C-alpha cells in the first residue's frame, strides 16, 4: 500500500440496511472527518453516518508474527 494511502486512516461511512455500508470519504485527522460528518449529516438528515478508524492490518504478516512469537 502506498504511503499516501496509509495516511488516510479515518473513514466516514454511511450505514445502510442489512449490515451494508458505503465509505464516503477518507481523512488523515479525526477532526476533519468529524467536520465532514456534520456537514453530510445536515445535507442528509435521515441517513445514519459513523466515523471509523481503518487499521488495515495485513493478516498474512500478522499471522507470521504470531507464529514467530
Phi and psi in radians as a Rosetta constraint file:
Dihedral C 1 N 2 CA 2 C 2 CIRCULARHARMONIC -1.088 0.35
Dihedral N 2 CA 2 C 2 N 3 CIRCULARHARMONIC 2.669 0.35
Dihedral C 2 N 3 CA 3 C 3 CIRCULARHARMONIC -0.985 0.35
Dihedral N 3 CA 3 C 3 N 4 CIRCULARHARMONIC -0.748 0.35
Dihedral C 3 N 4 CA 4 C 4 CIRCULARHARMONIC -1.067 0.35
Dihedral N 4 CA 4 C 4 N 5 CIRCULARHARMONIC -0.643 0.35
Dihedral C 4 N 5 CA 5 C 5 CIRCULARHARMONIC -1.251 0.35
Dihedral N 5 CA 5 C 5 N 6 CIRCULARHARMONIC -0.530 0.35
Dihedral C 5 N 6 CA 6 C 6 CIRCULARHARMONIC -1.205 0.35
Dihedral N 6 CA 6 C 6 N 7 CIRCULARHARMONIC -0.355 0.35
Dihedral C 6 N 7 CA 7 C 7 CIRCULARHARMONIC -1.314 0.35
Dihedral N 7 CA 7 C 7 N 8 CIRCULARHARMONIC -0.479 0.35
Dihedral C 7 N 8 CA 8 C 8 CIRCULARHARMONIC -1.466 0.35
Dihedral N 8 CA 8 C 8 N 9 CIRCULARHARMONIC 1.415 0.35
Dihedral C 8 N 9 CA 9 C 9 CIRCULARHARMONIC -1.654 0.35
Dihedral N 9 CA 9 C 9 N 10 CIRCULARHARMONIC -0.412 0.35
Dihedral C 9 N 10 CA 10 C 10 CIRCULARHARMONIC -1.693 0.35
Dihedral N 10 CA 10 C 10 N 11 CIRCULARHARMONIC 2.236 0.35
Dihedral C 10 N 11 CA 11 C 11 CIRCULARHARMONIC -2.045 0.35
Dihedral N 11 CA 11 C 11 N 12 CIRCULARHARMONIC 2.456 0.35
Dihedral C 11 N 12 CA 12 C 12 CIRCULARHARMONIC -1.785 0.35
Dihedral N 12 CA 12 C 12 N 13 CIRCULARHARMONIC 2.139 0.35
Dihedral C 12 N 13 CA 13 C 13 CIRCULARHARMONIC -2.149 0.35
Dihedral N 13 CA 13 C 13 N 14 CIRCULARHARMONIC 2.379 0.35
Dihedral C 13 N 14 CA 14 C 14 CIRCULARHARMONIC -1.670 0.35
Dihedral N 14 CA 14 C 14 N 15 CIRCULARHARMONIC 2.226 0.35
Dihedral C 14 N 15 CA 15 C 15 CIRCULARHARMONIC -1.541 0.35
Dihedral N 15 CA 15 C 15 N 16 CIRCULARHARMONIC 2.328 0.35
Dihedral C 15 N 16 CA 16 C 16 CIRCULARHARMONIC -2.068 0.35
Dihedral N 16 CA 16 C 16 N 17 CIRCULARHARMONIC 2.928 0.35
Dihedral C 16 N 17 CA 17 C 17 CIRCULARHARMONIC -1.091 0.35
Dihedral N 17 CA 17 C 17 N 18 CIRCULARHARMONIC 2.795 0.35
Dihedral C 17 N 18 CA 18 C 18 CIRCULARHARMONIC 1.064 0.35
Dihedral N 18 CA 18 C 18 N 19 CIRCULARHARMONIC 0.684 0.35
Dihedral C 18 N 19 CA 19 C 19 CIRCULARHARMONIC 1.049 0.35
Dihedral N 19 CA 19 C 19 N 20 CIRCULARHARMONIC 0.437 0.35
Dihedral C 19 N 20 CA 20 C 20 CIRCULARHARMONIC -1.632 0.35
Dihedral N 20 CA 20 C 20 N 21 CIRCULARHARMONIC 2.793 0.35
Dihedral C 20 N 21 CA 21 C 21 CIRCULARHARMONIC -2.661 0.35
Dihedral N 21 CA 21 C 21 N 22 CIRCULARHARMONIC 2.758 0.35
Dihedral C 21 N 22 CA 22 C 22 CIRCULARHARMONIC -2.248 0.35
Dihedral N 22 CA 22 C 22 N 23 CIRCULARHARMONIC 2.199 0.35
Dihedral C 22 N 23 CA 23 C 23 CIRCULARHARMONIC -1.428 0.35
Dihedral N 23 CA 23 C 23 N 24 CIRCULARHARMONIC 2.112 0.35
Dihedral C 23 N 24 CA 24 C 24 CIRCULARHARMONIC -1.590 0.35
Dihedral N 24 CA 24 C 24 N 25 CIRCULARHARMONIC -0.691 0.35
Dihedral C 24 N 25 CA 25 C 25 CIRCULARHARMONIC -2.767 0.35
Dihedral N 25 CA 25 C 25 N 26 CIRCULARHARMONIC 2.749 0.35
Dihedral C 25 N 26 CA 26 C 26 CIRCULARHARMONIC -2.074 0.35
Dihedral N 26 CA 26 C 26 N 27 CIRCULARHARMONIC 2.456 0.35
Dihedral C 26 N 27 CA 27 C 27 CIRCULARHARMONIC -2.422 0.35
Dihedral N 27 CA 27 C 27 N 28 CIRCULARHARMONIC 2.679 0.35
Dihedral C 27 N 28 CA 28 C 28 CIRCULARHARMONIC -1.433 0.35
Dihedral N 28 CA 28 C 28 N 29 CIRCULARHARMONIC -0.649 0.35
Dihedral C 28 N 29 CA 29 C 29 CIRCULARHARMONIC -1.964 0.35
Dihedral N 29 CA 29 C 29 N 30 CIRCULARHARMONIC 2.464 0.35
Dihedral C 29 N 30 CA 30 C 30 CIRCULARHARMONIC -1.073 0.35
Dihedral N 30 CA 30 C 30 N 31 CIRCULARHARMONIC -0.657 0.35
Dihedral C 30 N 31 CA 31 C 31 CIRCULARHARMONIC -1.127 0.35
Dihedral N 31 CA 31 C 31 N 32 CIRCULARHARMONIC -0.599 0.35
Dihedral C 31 N 32 CA 32 C 32 CIRCULARHARMONIC -1.166 0.35
Dihedral N 32 CA 32 C 32 N 33 CIRCULARHARMONIC -0.733 0.35
Dihedral C 32 N 33 CA 33 C 33 CIRCULARHARMONIC -1.123 0.35
Dihedral N 33 CA 33 C 33 N 34 CIRCULARHARMONIC -0.676 0.35
Dihedral C 33 N 34 CA 34 C 34 CIRCULARHARMONIC -1.127 0.35
Dihedral N 34 CA 34 C 34 N 35 CIRCULARHARMONIC -0.738 0.35
Dihedral C 34 N 35 CA 35 C 35 CIRCULARHARMONIC -1.091 0.35
Dihedral N 35 CA 35 C 35 N 36 CIRCULARHARMONIC -0.744 0.35
Dihedral C 35 N 36 CA 36 C 36 CIRCULARHARMONIC -1.118 0.35
Dihedral N 36 CA 36 C 36 N 37 CIRCULARHARMONIC -0.721 0.35
Dihedral C 36 N 37 CA 37 C 37 CIRCULARHARMONIC -1.049 0.35
Dihedral N 37 CA 37 C 37 N 38 CIRCULARHARMONIC -0.723 0.35
Dihedral C 37 N 38 CA 38 C 38 CIRCULARHARMONIC -1.117 0.35
Dihedral N 38 CA 38 C 38 N 39 CIRCULARHARMONIC -0.739 0.35
Dihedral C 38 N 39 CA 39 C 39 CIRCULARHARMONIC -1.153 0.35
Dihedral N 39 CA 39 C 39 N 40 CIRCULARHARMONIC -0.825 0.35
Dihedral C 39 N 40 CA 40 C 40 CIRCULARHARMONIC -1.109 0.35
Dihedral N 40 CA 40 C 40 N 41 CIRCULARHARMONIC -0.655 0.35
Dihedral C 40 N 41 CA 41 C 41 CIRCULARHARMONIC -1.096 0.35
Dihedral N 41 CA 41 C 41 N 42 CIRCULARHARMONIC -0.572 0.35
Dihedral C 41 N 42 CA 42 C 42 CIRCULARHARMONIC -1.317 0.35
Dihedral N 42 CA 42 C 42 N 43 CIRCULARHARMONIC -0.589 0.35
Dihedral C 42 N 43 CA 43 C 43 CIRCULARHARMONIC -1.282 0.35
Dihedral N 43 CA 43 C 43 N 44 CIRCULARHARMONIC -0.641 0.35
Dihedral C 43 N 44 CA 44 C 44 CIRCULARHARMONIC -2.239 0.35
Dihedral N 44 CA 44 C 44 N 45 CIRCULARHARMONIC 1.364 0.35
Dihedral C 44 N 45 CA 45 C 45 CIRCULARHARMONIC -1.160 0.35
Dihedral N 45 CA 45 C 45 N 46 CIRCULARHARMONIC -0.437 0.35
Dihedral C 45 N 46 CA 46 C 46 CIRCULARHARMONIC -1.521 0.35
Dihedral N 46 CA 46 C 46 N 47 CIRCULARHARMONIC -0.143 0.35
Dihedral C 46 N 47 CA 47 C 47 CIRCULARHARMONIC -1.485 0.35
Dihedral N 47 CA 47 C 47 N 48 CIRCULARHARMONIC 2.775 0.35
Dihedral C 47 N 48 CA 48 C 48 CIRCULARHARMONIC -1.956 0.35
Dihedral N 48 CA 48 C 48 N 49 CIRCULARHARMONIC 2.204 0.35
Dihedral C 48 N 49 CA 49 C 49 CIRCULARHARMONIC -2.191 0.35
Dihedral N 49 CA 49 C 49 N 50 CIRCULARHARMONIC 2.652 0.35
Dihedral C 49 N 50 CA 50 C 50 CIRCULARHARMONIC -2.460 0.35
Dihedral N 50 CA 50 C 50 N 51 CIRCULARHARMONIC 2.773 0.35
Dihedral C 50 N 51 CA 51 C 51 CIRCULARHARMONIC -1.842 0.35
Dihedral N 51 CA 51 C 51 N 52 CIRCULARHARMONIC 2.271 0.35
Dihedral C 51 N 52 CA 52 C 52 CIRCULARHARMONIC -2.228 0.35
Dihedral N 52 CA 52 C 52 N 53 CIRCULARHARMONIC 2.657 0.35
Dihedral C 52 N 53 CA 53 C 53 CIRCULARHARMONIC -1.637 0.35
Dihedral N 53 CA 53 C 53 N 54 CIRCULARHARMONIC 2.223 0.35
Dihedral C 53 N 54 CA 54 C 54 CIRCULARHARMONIC -1.657 0.35
Dihedral N 54 CA 54 C 54 N 55 CIRCULARHARMONIC 1.701 0.35
Dihedral C 54 N 55 CA 55 C 55 CIRCULARHARMONIC -1.258 0.35
Dihedral N 55 CA 55 C 55 N 56 CIRCULARHARMONIC -0.578 0.35
Dihedral C 55 N 56 CA 56 C 56 CIRCULARHARMONIC 0.855 0.35
Dihedral N 56 CA 56 C 56 N 57 CIRCULARHARMONIC 1.021 0.35
Dihedral C 56 N 57 CA 57 C 57 CIRCULARHARMONIC -1.386 0.35
Dihedral N 57 CA 57 C 57 N 58 CIRCULARHARMONIC 2.318 0.35
Dihedral C 57 N 58 CA 58 C 58 CIRCULARHARMONIC -1.404 0.35
Dihedral N 58 CA 58 C 58 N 59 CIRCULARHARMONIC 1.909 0.35
Dihedral C 58 N 59 CA 59 C 59 CIRCULARHARMONIC -1.143 0.35
Dihedral N 59 CA 59 C 59 N 60 CIRCULARHARMONIC -0.601 0.35
Dihedral C 59 N 60 CA 60 C 60 CIRCULARHARMONIC -1.126 0.35
Dihedral N 60 CA 60 C 60 N 61 CIRCULARHARMONIC -0.805 0.35
Dihedral C 60 N 61 CA 61 C 61 CIRCULARHARMONIC -1.172 0.35
Dihedral N 61 CA 61 C 61 N 62 CIRCULARHARMONIC -0.691 0.35
Dihedral C 61 N 62 CA 62 C 62 CIRCULARHARMONIC -1.115 0.35
Dihedral N 62 CA 62 C 62 N 63 CIRCULARHARMONIC -0.704 0.35
Dihedral C 62 N 63 CA 63 C 63 CIRCULARHARMONIC -1.195 0.35
Dihedral N 63 CA 63 C 63 N 64 CIRCULARHARMONIC -0.606 0.35
Dihedral C 63 N 64 CA 64 C 64 CIRCULARHARMONIC -1.155 0.35
Dihedral N 64 CA 64 C 64 N 65 CIRCULARHARMONIC -0.668 0.35
Dihedral C 64 N 65 CA 65 C 65 CIRCULARHARMONIC -1.165 0.35
Dihedral N 65 CA 65 C 65 N 66 CIRCULARHARMONIC -0.644 0.35
Dihedral C 65 N 66 CA 66 C 66 CIRCULARHARMONIC -1.199 0.35
Dihedral N 66 CA 66 C 66 N 67 CIRCULARHARMONIC -0.773 0.35
Dihedral C 66 N 67 CA 67 C 67 CIRCULARHARMONIC -1.140 0.35
Dihedral N 67 CA 67 C 67 N 68 CIRCULARHARMONIC -0.598 0.35
Dihedral C 67 N 68 CA 68 C 68 CIRCULARHARMONIC -1.354 0.35
Dihedral N 68 CA 68 C 68 N 69 CIRCULARHARMONIC -0.259 0.35
